[in-house]
Amino acid sequence: MKKIDKYIAFRFLGTFAVALLLIIFIVIVFDISEKIDDFVQYKAPLNEIIFDYYVNFVPYFINMFSPLFVFITVIFFTSRMASNSEIIAILSGGISFHRMMVPYICTATLIALFSLGLNLYVVPEANSGRVFFEMKYVKEARNKFKRRDIHYQIAPGQFVYVQSFSSWNNTCYKFTLESVENNHLKSKISAETAQWDSTLAGWKLRNWFMRDYSEGLGDRVTSGEKKDTVIALTIDDFYSNEKTVETLSKKKLDNLIETQNMRGDANVMYAQIEKHTRYAMPFSAIILTIMGVCLSFRKRRGGIGWNLGIGIALAFSYILFQRFSQMFVFTGSMPAGMALWLPNILYAIITAVLYDRARR
């Protein structure tokens, strides 16, 4: 590792750390001002606000926006180096543009691997505490439970329908369980209510009746006031929403996707988006670093301000395109893997063109 490599790497990491700390502080201040009414209304304890929410909020925020902070950081300190004629001195000293890029790419790769590690091992656990806090004390999150017209295939050939679900007493209303074999309805259980019993790990049906269908025209009907049943449907399925996937480890997320695909659950798109975002987002740090250097290594008359303006515009365009690409998943136009990697692919092509021009 040469002196110039250490110089660029330390400038890169130092500027990135300072920028990240400043942005985190500003975001926390804005977040407090936005949620202070909810904290007061639902009487959130101060220790939970600090340790359950904001301590877990920091890894989540770093993970989400670190590639963009990397991009703006590269634009900023490389523009300063160019303004001070340091880039000219480096290239005039016999170091090629390819060689100068080595410390940039190595540092960006280190940050990308750190972000990937956060994604896979730290952030899901931190999100668990953060999301649980939001469910208790933030009005918007409290209102996102699935409550009406729920359809699930809980196992091959087993279908559940619930007209409404009450989180107050963990009860399903107008509960129906159908068993289908070879495209023929074999049995159907209907109940006025189905209440979750944690000791049973199952459901207590009230005012139920069951209809068994035979091969012919006849059928057998039984009924009763109470009936216990254990099926592949738990209370957690009714409390999950699009934020729940943020709290799951890789293995649990894969299992959820498999289960939701089997059930025909439309919410599987949230799990698929979360899975591919965890890998696509860290990789983008390398692409955006190379792009940032290519845009800012030349000395400009406008100075640093012009380069920063371009960098911020491209950063916001990346965020906009990344959000827009999720719409392809929601509308079913693209698979989640292709849609979430599309911004990286497009920006990699743009970066390759910029790099080819810059090295000349």
N, C-alpha and C positions, 0 to 999 in steps of 0.2 A: 504494500500500500504506500503510494507516494505522498509527499507533502500536499500536493494539489488535491489528491483524493480526499485526504483528511480535512483539508480546508473546506472543500465543497460539501462533504458529508456533514461536517459539524455545523456549517452555516445552514444547511438544509434542515437538519433535525432541530437546531436551536430556534430558527424562525418558525418552524412548524409547531413546536411546543408552545412558544409564546403566543402565537396566533390562536391556537386551540384553547389555551387558558382564557384569553380575553373573550373569545366568542362564547365559551361555556358560561362565563360570568354574566355576559350580556343576556344570553338566552334564559338563564335561570331567573334573572331579574324580571324579564318580560313574562316568563311563565308564572312567576309568583303573582304579578299584577293581574294576570288573566284568571287565575284559579283562586285568588284570595277569598272571593265571595263564597265559592263552594266549600273551602276549608272552614270558613266561619259557620256557614249554614249547617254543615254536617258534623261540626265540632271535632275536626281532626286534631289529635294530640300533636304537640310540637315535635316530640321525639320521633313520631311516625312520619311526619312531613320531612324531617331531615334525613333519617336513616332508612326508612322504608321506601321513600319516594325519590328524593334528590340524590342520595348516594347511589341508588340504582339507575337513576336517570342519566348520570354522567357516562357510564360505559355505553348505554344505548345511543346517546347523542354522538359520542366519538365514533362509534361503529357506523352510524348512518351517514355522517358527513365528512369523515376523514379523507376520502379521495378528493373531495372538492376543496378542503383546506390544503391538501397537498398541492393541488393545481395552483391555487392563489398564492401559496407560499413560494412555489417555484417561480411564478411570474414576478413576484416581488423581489426576492433576493437576487435572481439572475438579472433582472433589469438594473438593480443597483450595481452589480458587478460590471454590467455593460456600460452603465453611465460613468463608472470610475475607470473605464478602459481596462479592466482586469481581464475580460474575455479576449480583447485584442492582444494583450500581453501573453495570454495562455496560447492562443493560436499562433502568434508570431514566434513563440519559443519552440516551435516544431511539434507541438502536440496537435494531433488531428482532431477533427470534430467528433469522429467515432470514439476516440480515446477519452475526450473530455466528457462524453456522455456516460462513461462507465460508473463514476461515483453517483451520478444522478439515478441511474437505473438500479444500482445495488441498494441505494438508500430507499428508493421507492419500493423495491421488492421486499426489503425488511419491514417497511410500514405495512405493505399489503399482507405479508405473512402474520404480522401482529394483529391486523384487523381480522384476518381469517380465523386466527385463534380466539379472538374475542367473540366472533360470530358463532363458533362451534361450541365453545366451552364456558364462556363467562357471561355473555349477554343474555342467553336464554334463562339462566338462573337469576340474573339481575332483573330481567323483565318480569319474572314471576312475582317478585315483590312489588315492582312498580305497577303492574296491571292489577294486582289484588288491591293495592291502595286506591287506584283509580276507581275500581268497582265499588269501593266503600264510600269514597269521599268526593268524587267528581261526577257531577250531574250527567254530563254527556255520556260517560262510560257506563253509568248505572242504567241507562235507558237502552242499552244495546243487546239485551238478552233476547233470544229467539222465543216468541210467546205464542204465535198463532199459526194454524195450518201447517203442521210439521209432518213431513213424509219421510220415512226411512225404510231402506231395506237393511235390516239388522243382521241378516244371515241369508245364504242362498235359499230363496223360496219363502222367506219370512218378511212380511211387510207390516210396518206400524204407521198408523195415522193418529195424530192428536190434534183436536180442534184448537185447544188453547192450553197454556201451561201457566200456573201461578207460582211465582217464586216465593210468595209469602208462606205457603204451606207445602211446597214441593209436590203439587198435585196436577195431574193431567186430567182434562175434561174431554168427554166424548172420545174415549180411547178405543182403538180398533187394532186387532192383531190378526192378520190373514196368512194362511199357509197355502202355498201354490206348488203344485208338482206337475211337471210336463204340461205347463200352460193351462192347467185346470185347478180351480179353487177347491182345496180339500177340506179346509175348516176355517171358521171365522169366529173370533171372540170379540164381543163388544161389551163395553162397560161405561156406566155413567161417569165414574171417576177411577183413576189409578194413582194411588199415593205411594211415594217412595218410602221404603222402610230400610233404614241403614243397618239394622241388626240382621235383617233377612238378606240384604243386598239385592232386593227385588222389589216388586210392586204389589200392593194390596188393592185388588179390584173390588169395587162396590157396585151392586145391582148389575150383575153381569149375566150374559147369556151366550151360549156357544152352539154353533150350528156345524155339524159334521155332514159333509156331502158324500153320498155313495156314488157308485158308478152309474146307477140308474137315476130315476127321477126322485126317489125318496131321499130323505135326509133325517138326521136325528138332532133334536134340540134339547139342550139342558140349560138350566139357569140356577142362580142362587144370589144370595145377598153379599157374601164375601168369598174371595178366592185369592190365594197367594200364587204369584207366578214369578219365575226368574228367567229373564231373557237377556239377550246381548244389547241391552239398552240401559244406561245408568243415568243418574241425576246430572253427572258432569256434561252429558250431551246437550242438556237444555241450558246450561250456563255458558257454553262456549260461544264465542263470536270471532270476528276477524282478528281481534287482538290476542286471542288465546294461542294462536300458532306461534307468536313471538316468544312464548314461554317454554316451548318444547325443545328438548334436545334433538339431535339429528335422528337418532333411532326412533324416538317417539313421534317425530314429525313424519318420518317414512311410514310408520305404522298407521298414523292418522290418515295419510293420503290413501293408503291401501284400503282402510276401512271406509272412508268416505266415497272412494270410487265404487266399492262393492255396494254401498247403500244408495248410490245415485244421488249423493248429497251435493247440491249446487255450490255449497261453501267450500268444496275441495279446492277451488281456485285460489282461496286465500293461503292455504297450506302450500300449494304449488308455487305461488309467487314468493312466499317466504323462503322456501327451500332454495330456489335458484338465485334469489337476491343475496343470500348469504355467501354465495360463491362469486357472483358477477360483480358485486360492489367492490370487494378488495382488489380484484384484478384490474379494475378501472384506474386505480391509483398509478399503475405503471404507464398506462396509455396516456393519462392526463399529464404525467410528469414529462414525458417525451414531448408532448404537444406544447407544454408550457415553455420548455427550453427553446424549442424551435421558434416560438413567437416572440421571445424576449431577449435572445442572446445578442441581437444587434443593437447598437447605440442609435437612439432615435432623437429627433429634434424635440419632440413633445416630452421627452424624459420618461420617468417611471409612470406618471399618471396615464399616459396613453396605453402603455402595456397593461396596467392594472385594469383599465376600462375594458380592454379586449378580453382579459382573463375573466373578469366578473361576468361579462356578457356570455362568454362561452360556458362558464360554470352554470349559470342559470338556464342556458339552453339545454345543457346536459340533464339538469334536474327535470326540466319540462318534458324533455323527450323520454326520460326514464318513467315519469308518471304517465305520460301518454301511451307508452308501450304496454303498461298494465291494462289499458282499455282493450287491447287486442285479446287479452286473456278473458276479461269480463264478457266480451261480446262473442267469444268462441272463435275469433278469426285466426288465432295462432295458438300453438301449444305454449305453455308457460316457459319452457326452456328456451325456445326460439325468441319469444317476445322479450324476455328479461335480458338476454344476451345481445339483442339487436342494437341497443345504444352503444355497447362496447365495440361491436363489429363495425358500425358506421364510423364511430370516432377513431377506431384503429385505422381505417382506410384514410380518413382525413389526416391523421397523424403521419401515416406513411408518405403521403404526398408532401406534407410540410417538411418532413425530415429529409426527403430527397432534395427539395429545394434548398434547405438550410445547409446541407453538407457541401453544396456547390459554391 
